[in-house]
Amino acid sequence: MTDQVKVGIIGCGSIANGKHLPSLSKLEQVELVAFCDIVQERAVQAKEKFGAADATVYADYRELLADPSIDVVHVCTPNDAHAEVSIAALEAGKHVMCEKPMAKTAADARRMAETAQRTGKKLTIGYNNRFRPDSLFMKQMCENGELGEIYFAKAHALRRRGVPTWGVFLDKDKQGGGPLIDIGTHALDLTLWLMNNYEPRVVLGTAYHKLSQRKQAANAGGAWDPDKFTVEDSAFGMIVMKNGATVMLESSWALNMLDTREAIYTLCGTEGGADVKETLRINGEKYGRLYANDIQFNVKGADFFEGRKESMHDKEIRLWIEAVINDTQPVVRPEQACVVSEIIEALYESNRTGKAVYFD
């Protein structure tokens, strides 16, 4: 591929404008040439702010995909359209970045992965928390075996009152679920990636609707409408992997607790452990003593120079475009994201049936 990449955006809502478009627009090798949204006014506004002078606007994503000059498509739609649009884009010969979660259902996620493999086109999923400084540092430690065998972990995605009241977040038909599939998916992806463990054996899950029906509730995004709150307000799960490791997953949009942490991990290994509070903390035992060290990520080289700063979103998008240009594997691989979707679906199923769900 040439060094210039033509990109089309399908879905011009908050995630496109808050993450994808600003980061893409910073890259000299990217030209934003097409914008699509079912509300065409949103596509027009995105084009005016981020697009090339001759960029095209569409209301139907199929018309965008018919343009042979487009190399890459970013899918920023509600969850229920991820698979349909991504598969069509791959079939049309485009490389695809799809926002998380990979799909509304595990079956759709598998179809996406299979289509990418068959067409030979690249597919990645927007798990941007892998690109945080602490995540990248921790990944190096794990790959070097400095924690030993990681046999217990927690994936944290807890908000006290952080219900997203805009868009379709509260619509189960559109999204497939609430905090578990929305922010729990980030924490689970990050934890499994650090453990490099993608073989679940059994899961047990619970989901709750305890606070969702309250009227005039205190909430960072404003009070929600209980009649439209059709997803869970919190969900929890235990995942046992085939090698015996255990992962506890906790997610909430509304929960009466103060120790809230989102897209954060706790890792416990035979040689050491790690978690994130204000910063990344490493703990272990050395020379007959216990130790705990804070890893610093904001140390200035000098009072007048802080060094190069790149946000996790900018790094995520840059590395994705470089993978397309250089024909290398993206950091987030579809087969990994597929396992995340399979586990989340199994947790919902376990809650529905009251039974553990076993994987073959």
N, C-alpha and C positions, 0 to 999 in steps of 0.2 A: 504494500500500500504506500501511496505517496505520503509526504509529511503533512499534508493538509487534509483534515477530516471534516466532512460535512455532516452536521448533526441535526436531527429532527426531534422535537419534543412533543410527546402525546400526553396531554393532561397539563394544563397551565394554572394549577391551583397553588396552594400554599407551599407544598414541598418542592415544586418546580421553581417557584420564585424565591423561596428561602434558602435553597441548597443548590440544585442542579444548575440553574441558569447563571447565578453569580459566579460559581466556580468555573463553569465552562467558558464564560465570557472572558476570564483572565488568561486563557490559554491561547497563545498566538497561532498554534496549529489547528485550532477549532474555528469553524465557521458555522454559526447558527442560522440554518437556511429554511427551516420549516417549523410551524407551530400549529398544534391542533388541540381543540377543546370543544366539547359539546355546547358550551356557552362561548360562542365565537368571539364575543367581546373580550374575554379573558385572553384568548389567543392573540388578538389584535394588540392588546396592551403589552403582552410579553414580547411580541415582535418589535413594537416601538421602543421598548426599553433595552432589549438585548440582541435583537436580530440584525442580520446583514441588511444592507439597503434594499436588496431585491428578494428578501425572504418572503415565503409564501405562507398564507394562513388557510387552515382547513377546519371544517366542523366534523368531517368524517375521516377517521384515521386510515381507512383503506385507500383513500385518495392520496394521502401523504406517502404511504408505503409504495404506491405505484411509481413514485419518482425514482428512477434508477440512479440518480446522482447522489442520493443520500447514503452515506456509509454506516452511520450509527443512529440508533433510536433510543431515547430515554423514555421509559414508561412510568408515568407519574399519576396514574389513575387510581380510583378506589380499588380495594383488594379484589373484588369480584371480576374485574376486567384484566387483571395482571396476566393471566394465562392466555386468554383469547388474543389480546393485543401482542404480547411477546411472541407467541407462537406464529402469528401472522407475519410479524416483522422478521423473524428468523427465516421463515419460508420465502419471504421476499428478498432475502439475501443481505439483511442488515445485521450488524452486531448490536446486541441489546444490553443495556443496563436497565433493570427493573427495580423499582423501589421495593423495600421490604414491606411485609413478608413476601416470600417468593410467590405465593398464591393463596387463595382462600382455602383450598383443599390440598391434601397431600397428593391425590391423584393428578390434579392439575400441575402441581410442582414437578411431579415425575414426567409428565408429558412435555413440560418446558425443557427439562434436562435432556430428554430423549431427542427432542427436535433439534436442540443445539448440537448434540453429538452427530445426528444424521446429516444436518446441513453443513457442518463444519464451521458454523459461525460462533462467535464468542458470546457468552451469556454470563452476566454477573448480577448480583443482588446488592442493594444498597445498605449493607451492614457497616455503616460508617464508623462505629465505635472501635472497630479493629485498628483505625488509623490514628487514634489518640496517642500521645507520647507514652503514657503509662502502659498502654496495651502493647505497643511495639517493643518497649523495653522488656515487658514481662514475657512476650513471645520469645525473645532471644534467650532469656533465662530458662524458660521451659525447654526450648530446643537444645540448650546446652546441658540439660539434665540437672540443673542446680537445685530444683525442688525434689528431685528423685521421682518416684512413682506417685503421681497425683491420684489418690484414691477416694478423696472426699472434696466436694466443692459446693459452693452456693452461687446461684445466679440471681442477683438482686435487681428488681425493677419496681420500686415502691414509691408511690406518691401519697401524700396525706390527703390533699384535695387538689388534684390536677386533672380533672375530667375535661377532655377536649369537647367543647360544646358546639364547635363549628363543623361545617362539612357534613360527612356521613359517618363520623366515628361512632355514633351511638346506634347505628343501623346494623343489626345482625345480618340481614340479607346482603348488604353491600360489603361488609367488612369481615364477616365470619366469626366475630367475637370482639371482646373488649381489650382490657389491658394485657391479657395473656398474649394475644396475637399481635398487639400493637407495640408494647414496650418490652414485654416478657421475651419476645422473639429476639430483640437486641441482646439482652442479657444472656440468653441461652446460646445464641450464636457465638458470642464473645468467649463464654466459658468453655464450650466444646472445642473451639479453635485453639485456645491456650492449652487445653488438655490433649489436643490432637486425638480426640476419641469420638468416633462417629458410629459406634455400634451399640445401640440401646437393646436391652433384653426385655425390660418390663417397666411400665410406668403406672403410677397411681395419682390421680388428680382430683382436686375439688375446686369449685367455682361458686361465687356468692353474689347475691343480689340484695345485700343487707342495707346499703345506704342509697341505692339508686332511685328509690321511690320517694325520697324526701323532697318536699317542696321548699323553694327559696333557700336551698342549701348553700353554705359558704363554699366558694370554689374559685380558684385562680382565674378560670376562664368565664366566670359568671355562672349564675344558677342554671342548672339544667332543667329540661322539661321531663318529668318522670314518665310521661306517656310515650316519649320517644326514646327512652333509655332501655333498649331491648337487649343489651349485652351485659355481661357480668361487670361488677365494679371491682372485684378482686378475684384472684385465682392462684392456686398453689399446687405444687407437684413434687413427687419424688421419682427420680429416674435412676434405674440401676442398669449399668452398662454390662456388656457381655464379659468384660474382664473383672467384674466385681466392683468397680468404682461406683460411687453414689453421688448424684447431683440433686440438690434441693433447689427448686425454682419458686420464686415468690414474686408476684406482680399485683399491683393495685393502682387504680386511679383515685380511689377514695377509701381510706382506711384510717382508723383512729390510732395513730402511732406517730412518734416524733423522730424515730431513727429511719428517715427516708433516704433511700439511695437508688439511683436509676442507672441502668446499664453498667453495673458494677459486679465484680466477682470476688469470691473468697476461694482460695486454693490451698489445700492441705496435702503435702507430699511427705514421703519418707525422709527427705533430707531438709525440708524447710517448708514454709508457708508464705502466703501473700494475701493482702487485701487492700482495699482502697478506702480511705477516709478523706482527710483533706489532701492527702497525697498517697502514693503507692508505699506500702509498708511491707518489708520483708522480715520474717522472723525465723528463728532456728536455734540450734544448739552448737556451741563450739568450745573446745577445751574445757568441757565440763560445766559450761555456763550457758544460760539462755540469753539470746540477744534479739533486739528488734531495731531495725534501721529504716529511716525515712529516706526515700529516693527523691531528690530535688529536681524539678523540671523547669524552674523559673529563675535560675541563677544567672545574673548578668555577668558578662565578661568584663565590662567596665561600666562606670556610671553613665557614660555617654553612648554606649553601644550594647544593644541587647541581642544582636545576632539576627539571623533570618528566622522569621516566623511564618508558619504555614498552618492554617487551620486543618482539622481533620477532614472537613468537607473538601477543601481544596486539594489535599493530598490524595484523598480517595478518587476524585475525578481525574486528577492528573495521572495517577498510576493506571487508571482504567484506559485513558486515551493512549498512554504510552504502550500498554499491552496490545491495543489494536494496531498501532503503528508498527510496533516491533514484532508482532505475531508471537506474543508470549502469553502465558497463562495469567488470567486476572487473579488478584489476591483472594477475592471471594469466588469460590468455584460453585457451579450449580449443584454438583453432587453433595457438597457440604450443606448448602442452604436447603436442599431437599430433605435431609435428615432432620433439620430444625423444624420444618413444616410437618413432617411425619410425627415427631414427638409432640408438638403442640396439638395436633389433631387427636392423638391418642389420649392426651390429658383431658381434652374436652369430652372424649368418648368415655373415659373412666369416670368423670364426674356425672355424666348422663346415666350410666348403668350402675354406678356404685361398685364397680369391679376393677381390678387391675387389668391392664391391656398388655398382652405379650406380643413381642415381635418374633417373626420367624428367624 
